[in-house]
Amino acid sequence: MALQCYHLWMLDQLDALTSRMHELVAHVRQLRDENHLLRTQLATSQSELAELNERIAAATRRLDDLIERLPREMRQTDAA
């Protein structure tokens, strides 16, 4: 009789372990999906950041050009 109880206890433990393994697999899949989503969002954000940095650099260059031309334009107006 004790052997049968031990056998049932082992089966219960195996069922519990199987259940935990299924939970673990589901959790790993969820984390993998979230990781993929986050990597995609990161790549998009990095691309947007690079584009914005380029736009800022272009605007800075245009402003620098305007500032450099301003004194020449003022001198040409004064001479006329």
C-alpha positions, 0 to 999 in steps of 0.5 A: 500500500505504501508503494502505491501511495508513493507512486501516486505522489510521484505522478502528482509531482510529475503532473505539477512539474509538467504544468510548471514547464508549460507555464515556463514555456509560455512565459519564455514565448511571451518574453521573446515576443516582447523582446522582438517588439522592443527591438523593433521599436528601438530600431524605429526610434534610432532611425527617427533620432538619426533623421532628426539629428540630420535635420538639426545639423542641416538647419544649423548649417543653414543658420550658420550660412545666414549668419555669415552672409548677414554682415556682408549684406549689411555692408552692401546696403550701407555702401549703396 
